[in-house]
Amino acid sequence: MEDYMELIVTGRKKDVSDRFRRHLEEKLSKIPQLAPRVRRTEVVLTHEANPRQAKESERCEITCYVQRTVVRAEAAADEEYAALDLAMTKLTERLRRLHDKRRVSHTGKHRPASVAEATFGLPTEPLAAGEEPVQPPAPSSEEALDAALDTRGNSPIEIREKTHPSSPMTVGQALSRMELVGHDFFLFHDVDTDRPSVVYRRRGWSYGVVRLDLDAEDAYEVHESDEEAYAS
């Protein structure tokens, strides 16, 4: 079929009932209408047993793979149906944004540019002397990643690891990808500087870029005592 979409549903710390799965499939059946080229959609449903998080005990994360673009949305509520509805609202908006962007590029029609699109190709300026960079907030998908990734070293500190494929892109393209996955930061390979870089949200409607200088001499010296302190 032209609009065939593979659907993968995973329950973490919970069982997914047949009734909810049917409801989920009905909801997601509308996705190919917004993204005809979507080939796979993954849904992760997570239950949080901590009573302090009762109002957000059910988390729903939906990830759509549209050709080489990843569109993701997630939400949490006290009930799985409500969490799904909230996540679908976010996902629908992001799929429409992606659809409109591609339609405009083919038809030549114009529409107001998003913040990320408006910054395409703009030069980035380094921080002024003495100016401290604003730390990006924690990613919105942290709890979902905690459920999916669990890597521990020899120390009692828990370390999460994730590796994803990447290709060189501009700052503007990285901002667009960040918007589509709904994160507050995005790690990428900057095509202009050939450096590992991170774009992130600042206060208001501004963004920041952090790059690694791979040619610089060691800026920090890590002593054995420091490593022992982390391991203790």
PyMOL commands that set and color helices and strands:
alter all, ss='L'
color gray80, all
select helices_A, chain A and resi 18-28+31-34+51-56+80-107+115-118+142-148+171-181+224-231
alter helices_A, ss='H'
color red, helices_A
select strands_A, chain A and resi 6-12+38-47+58-66+69-77+151-152+158-159+185-190+195-201+207-211
alter strands_A, ss='S'
color yellow, strands_A
deselect
rebuild
show_as cartoon
